[in-house]
Amino acid sequence: MSEHTASTPSVSVIGLGAMGSGIARTLLEAGCQVSVWNRSREKVDALVSDGAIACDSPADALKANTHVVVCLTDYAAWKAIIEANDLNDCFEGTCIIQLTTGTIDAVWEHAVFIEEHGGRIADGAVMCYPRDLGTDAGSLLMAGAPDVLEACDPLLRILAPNWTNLGEDIRKPTILSRALMVDVGMTLIGIVNGAALASAGDISLDVFKQHANNVGSILAAEKSRLIEAIQDGNTQETQASITSWGEGQKAVRSVAQSLGTNLVLQDAVKTVFDEGERLGLGEHDLSALVDVFASDPGS
């Protein structure tokens, strides 16, 4: 393994997509010695021009440093790389900082595999755009053994000064990141659907954007209120019941139908509110819909 001082840490990065390249550049800009490998050489060469060290194989990247960031599209891609390059014996004494998106089972199986082959594992999820890495807006969720996270801390702080330690349960970054993606994804899908409705109704998107921003200003406070209501088990007190919200969504669906737009989102929302009514939650607060999502009746 290469020698390095605490002031100039050395690290390898495997996987140079948008996020992996962003990670490598952020580490380079912080003065780290960064070795990189990617299946397509062009992305390696682009980072070499910024000061990175090219690796000819993933085995070279694993051998170059004790800390190796892996950032790929999914665990299947990482498994394929391991098998194609016969990497099983390359993890001894290496700490894998795994930032690949995966399922709970894939995360667990990978952690067991790394430890069985003499390595250490810190699993995580990046919850920001590449441009936010290295800034206070950087968001990184991590889990692993305390000594592993402590050893990784200098590198993690470069990527996200206020990274979050979720403890030893290696599955938690995946669970929390997907929970947050429900919020982000549905919010963004909703705004796109709203833009489609406005366009179909010959409403200027500039006007739509202005009012969407105004309406959106209430979201932060309302998100906190809903979470706190669920936390406290106080989902009955309300100023707008599930029934009221449901009627509003029926009106949305009616307008969407009249305009001839696709109802796929409205149908999904209708299913949620119908299930809330079926459970007898009609007069409860919107936060009571947590009961709809708490268990899958088909499982």
KOLNUNU-747512 format. One record per atom (N, C-alpha, C): x, y, z; residue in one letter. Coordinates in steps of 0.2 Angstrom, whole numbers, plus 5000, padded with zeros to 4 digits. Example, Ala and Ser with C-alpha at 12.3 -4.5 7.8 and 13.67 -1.06 7.14 Angstrom:
residues 2
506649725039A506249785039A506649845039A506449895035S506849955036S506450005039S
***
This chain:
residues 299
500449945000M500050005000M500450065000M500250124997S500650184997S500650215003S501250255005E501250295011E501050365010E500650385015H500450455014H500350485021H500350555022T500350585028T499650605029T499450625035A498750645037A498550705033A499150745032S498950815029S498850805021S499150755018T499050735011T498750665010T498150655012P497950585011P497950555004P497950495004S497950454997S497350414997S497050414991V496450374990V496350354983V496050294982S495850274975S495050284974S494950294968V494150304966V494050254960V493650214961I493350164956I492650184954I492650204947G491950224945G491950294944G491950324938L492050394936L491450414932L490850404934G490250434932G490250504934G489650534934A489650604936A489850614943A489550564948M489650574955M490350554956M490650494953G491250474955G491850524952G491750554947S492150604944S492150664949S491550684951G491550734956G491850724962G491850664965I492150644971I492950644970I493150624964A493850624963A494150694962A493750734959R493950804958R493950844965R493450834969T493450864975T494050844980T494250784980L494850754983L495450784981L495550794974L496150824971L496150894973L495650934973E495651004975E495851014982E495650964986A495850964993A496550944994A496950924989G497650914990G497850834991G497250794990C497450724990C497750694984C498150644985Q498350604980Q497850554978Q497650554972V497050514970V497250474964V497150404965S497250354959S496550344957S496450334950V495750324948V495750264942V495150234942W495050184937W494350184935W494250174929N493550174926N493550124920N492950094918R492950054913R493150084906R492950144905S493050184899S493650234901S494150224897R494850264898R494750344898R494250364894E494250434893E494150474899E493750444904K493550474910K494150474915K494550424914V495250424918V495650474915V495750484909D496250534906D496050604908D495350614908A495150684910A495350704917A495350654921L495550664928L496350664929L496650634925V497350634925V497650704923V497250734918S497450804917S497350854922S496950834927D496850874933D497350854939D497750804938G498250784943G498150714946G497650674944A497550604946A498050564943A498150504946I498550454944I498150394941I498250374935A497850324931A498050254933A497550214934C497650144936C497450104930C497850054928D497650014922D497149964923D497049944930S496549894931S496249914938S495649884940P495349894947P495849864952P496149814950A496649784955A497249834957A497449874952D497949924953D497649974958D497049994957A496750044961A496650024968A496549954969L496449924976L497149924979L497649904975K498349904978K498649964980K498450024976A498750084977A498650114984A498050104987N497950144993N497550104998N497550115004T497250085009T496450105009T496350155007H495650185006H495450184999H494850154997V494650154990V493850174990V493750224987V493050244986V492750204979V492150174980V491850134975V491150174973V491150194967C490450234966C490250214959C489850164958L489550134952L488850144952L488550124946T487850124945T487450084950T487650024951D487349974956D487849924958D487649874962Y488049824965Y488249774960Y487749764955A487849714950A488449734946A488549794944A489149824940A489749804944A489749824951W490349804955W490549734955W490049694956K490149624956K490449594950K490149624944A490449604938A491149624937A491349684940I492049704939I492449654944I492249634950I492649594954I492749524951I492249494948E492249434944E492649434938E492649484934A492949494928A493749504929A493849534934N494549554936N494849504941N494549454944D494749414949D495049454955D494649494958L494849534963L494749504970L494549444971N494449424978N494949424983N495549424980D496149424985D496449494985D496149544983C496349614983C496149654988C495749634993F495349674998F495749675005F496249625006E496549625012E496849685014E496649715020G496949775023G496649835020G496149825015T495949885012T495249905015T495149975015C494449995017C494050025011C493549995010I493150015005I492550065007I492650125004I492050175005I491550165000I491050125001Q490550104996Q490050154995Q490050194989L489550244988L489050224982L489050154981T488650134975T487850124978T487450134973T486650134975T486550054975T486150034980G486049964980G485349944985G485149884984T484649864988T484849844995T484449835000I484649815007I485049755007I484749705003D485149635003D485849644999D485849684994A486549684991A487049724995A486849774999V487249805004V487549755009V487049715012W487249675017W487749615014W487549595008E487949535006E488649565004E488649625001H489349654999H489749665006H489449685011A489849705017A490149635020A489749585020V489949515022V490549495017V490449505011F490949485006F491649515007F491649585008I492249625009I492549605016I492249595021E492549575027E492749505027E492449455024E492649385023E493349385019E493449435015H494049435011H494549485014H494549495020G495049535024G495049615023G494449635021G494449705020G493949735025G493849805025R493449835030R492949875026R492349895028I491849925024I491549985028I491450035024A491050095026A490550105021A489950095022D489450105017D489050165017D488950195011G488550265012G488150285006G487850345006A487450365001A487650445000A487750464994V487850534993V487150564991V486950614995M486350654994M486350724992M486750734987C486850804984C487150794977C487150844974Y487350844967Y488150854967Y488450824962P489250834962P489450904964P489150954961R489351024962R489351044970R488951004974D488951024981D489450984985D489850944982L490350904986L490850954989L491050944995G491650984997G491351055000G490751065000T490451125003T489951105008T489651155012D489251145017D488551115015D488451125008A487851085005A487951015004A488550995004G488750925003G488350875008G488050825006S487750775011S487950705010S488150675015L488450605014L488150565020L487850515019L487550475025L488050405025L488350395031M488750335031M488650295037M488850225037A488750185042A489350135042A489550105048G490050055048G490350055055G490850015056A491150005063A491450065065A491450085071P491650155074P492350165071P492850115072D493550125070D493650135063D493150105059V493250115051V493050185050V492450205052L492250275051L492750325054L493050315059E493550365062E494150365057E494350305054A494850305050A494650345043A494050345041C493850375035C493650445036C493550465042D493350535043D493750595039D494350595039P494750645035P494450655028P494350595025L494150595018L493450615017L493050585022L492350605022L492150675023L492550705027R492450775029R492650825023R493150795018I493250835012I492650835008I492350775007L491750775003L491150805006L491050805012A490450835015A490650845022A490850915024P491050935030P490650915036P489950905035N489550885040N489150815039N489650765036W489350705035W488950675041W488550625040T488050605045T488350525046T488450515053N488650445055N487950415058N487750365054L487150325056L487250265060L487950255062G488050205067G488350135063G488250085066E488550025064E488149985059E487449995059D487049955054D487149975047D487449935043I487749955037I487149965032I486549945034R485949955029R485650025030R485850065035K485450125036K485550175031K486150185028P486150235023P485750225017P485650165015T485250145010T484450155011T484250145017I483550155019I483450225020I483850265023L483750335024L483750375017L484250355013S484250385006S483650375002S483450315002R482850294998R482250335001R482150335008A481650375011A481650445009A482250475009L482250545007L482150554999L482350504995M482150504988M481450504987M481050474991V480350474990V480050544990V480350584995D480150654996D480350694990D480950684988V481250724983V480950704976V480950644975G480650614969G479950634968G479450624973M478750644972M478650724971M479050764975T479050834974T479250854967T479750824964L479950844957L479450824952L479250754953I478750734948I478150774948I477950794954G477350834955G477450904951G477950934952I478050994948I478050984941I478350934938V478350914931V477650904929V477250864933N476550854931N476150914931N476250964936G475951024936G476051064930G476751064928A476951104922A476551084916A476451014916A476050984910A475351004910A475051004916L474351034917L474351104914L474751144917A474751214915A474851224908A475351194905S475451194898S474751174894S474451124896A473851094892A473351144893A473351184898G472751234899G472951304897G473551304893D473751374890D473951424895D474251394901I474451444906I475251454905I475451514905S476151524904S476551494909S477151464907L477551424912L477951474917L478051534914D478251584919D477851604925D477151614923V476651624928V476651564933V476651504930F476651444934F477251434939F477851454936K478451454940K478351504946K478151564945Q478051614950Q477651584956Q477051554954H476551534959H476851474962H477151424958A477451364961A477951384967A478351434965N478851454971N478451484977N477951524976N477551544981N477251494986N476951444982V476651394986V477151344989V477751334986G478251294988G478551324995G478451384996S478751415002S478451385008S477851355008I477551325014I477851255015I478151225011L478351155011L478751135017L479351175018A479751165023A479451155030A479051205032A478751205038A478151145039A477851135033E477351085033E477651015034E478251005030K478550935031K478750925038K479050975042S479250965049S478650955053S478050985051R477450975055R477250905055R477250885048L476950815047L477450765051L478050765050I478550725053I478450725061I478350785064E478250785071E477650755073E477050765069A476450735071A476550655071A476850635066I476950555066I477350535072I477950575073Q478350565079Q477950555086Q477550605086D477150615093D476550565093D476350535087G475750495087G475150535087G475250605085N474650645086N474450665078N474050615075T473850625068T473150635068T472750655073Q472050665073Q471950745072Q472250785076E472150855076E472350885069E471850915066T472050945059T471651005057T471851045052Q471551095049Q471251085042Q471551025040A471351005033A471350925033A470750895034S470750825034S470950785028S471050715029I471250675023I470650675018I470050685020T469450685016T469450755012T469650805015S469750875012S470250865007S470850845008W471350835004W471150794998W470850734999G470550694994G470150724989G469650764992E469250804987E469650854983E470150884986G470550924982G470950884976G471150824978Q471450784973Q470950754967Q470350744969K469850734964K469750784959K469750844962A469750904957A470250914953A470850894955V471450894951V471450844945V471150784947R471050734942R470550754937R470050784939S469550804935S469750854929S470150904932V470450954927V470950914923V471350874925A471850834921A471550794916A470950764918Q470550724913Q470250764907Q469950824909S469650874905S470150894900S470850904902L471350934898L471650884893L471450814895G471750764891G472450744892G472650764898T473350744900T473350674903T473950634904N473950574906N473850574914N473450524916L473150524923L473550474927L474150454925V474550404929V474650424936V474850494937L475050514944L474450524948L473850554945Q473250564948Q472950494950Q473050444946D472750384948D473150354954D473750364954A474150334960A473950374966A473850444966V473650484972V472950464974V472550444970K471850424971K471850364975K472350314973T472350254977T472550264984T473050304985V473250324992V472650354996V472350404994F471750434998F471150384998F471050344993D470550294994D470650245000D471350225000E471550175005E471450215012E471650275013G471550315019G470850315021G470350325017E469650325018E469450255021E469750205017R469550135019R469750115026R470350145028L470550125035L470250175040L469750215038G469350255043G469750315045G470250345041L470650395043L470350465040L469750465037G469550525033G469550585037G469350585043E469350645047E470050665051E470550625050H471150635053H471650685048H472150705051D472650745048D473050705042D473250745037L473650715032L474250665034L474450685040S475050635043S474750565044S474150555045A473850495047A473950445041A474050465035L474250425029L474850385030L475250395036V475750355037V475550275039V474850275041D474650205042D474450175035D474350205030V474250175024V474950145021V475450175023F476150155021F476450105025F476250105031A476550065037A476649995035A476149965032S476249885030S475849875023S476149825020D475849805013D475349755014D474749765013P474149715014P474249655010P474649665004G474749605000G475449565002G475749585007S476349545009S476249495013S
***
